[in-house]
Amino acid sequence: MPEAPAAASADSGPVIQAHIRAARTEFESQVAHARAEFEEANERIKARTGRDLILATLIGVAAGALLLGSLIFVKQLFLVFALAAVLLGVFEFSRALVATGRRIDLIPQLVAGAVVVLSGYFLELWLHWVVVFVAIAVVVVWRLLVQMTARDGRTYGAVLGDALVGGFVQLYVPFLASLCVVLLAQDGGEWWVLAFIAVVVAADTGAYAAGILFGKHPMAPRISPKKTWEGFAGAVLAAVVAGVLLGIFMLGLEWWVGVVIGIVILGTATAGDLGESMIKRDLGIKDMSSWLPGHGGVLDRLDSILPSAAAALALYYLFTPLVAS
């Protein structure tokens, strides 16, 4: 009789192990099922929007953390990120243009772009404008001189087009980005930079979510087939709400000023997005590069921010006196 409990304990061991194995198998099955459903949903979203949801989210969160940290703690560190983004954007754009037969001088473009961005932070505004003019002149004259020495029979129209496109690269990427740096250099400018970028991100997120859930009517099918009016409505709502909240709690402005900021930044962000889509359509490409999985290239992420920087700088000069008064 004393040996019965030991025998029962010995018999219960395999039973417990069988239950554990069964529970583990069931758990693994549930995880696999959930993963399959998530991947299926992700593929549907990717097919509809052209983005990989997981990678796009991870990269967006990482970039946002770096941006937030630099602007809050050491705003000069944001200058480093801005300079790197501009140089990568110029490289992407130049490479895409060269692939279509244009002749772009990469080294002068990169050097001139870096000088333009840095001058926006360290020089007076009027000197910055001089630097921008000189940078454009340098890349244009450089292209003409290189073409003169090449003597390869390139037509006059093609040479003129190369020169004009080279100047456009400087205006589109370094110059617009330098306006963001000019804003950064102002007193409290880091909060304005953070605010306008946050509005751009909110508008993009609102458009993305509303487009997925409700999107049926294309907004500009010949330029960007995946954008819908329902998505634009979501962008309007998100941009206005973000503008009001950021205006009140971050910039110390009246609520109506936040509405103006949200609407203006939404307009420039939408124009920048559609404008880059037109450029890519003319170049015959989907993305400027594949360096940022789920997003495309660096310039694909800057398309809405670049023109919005000009609007944000104008809004800063317009509404900052209201805070002082």
Beta strands, then each sheet from edge to edge (+ up, - down):
strand 1: 218-220
strand 2: 224-228
sheet 1: 1+ 2-
end
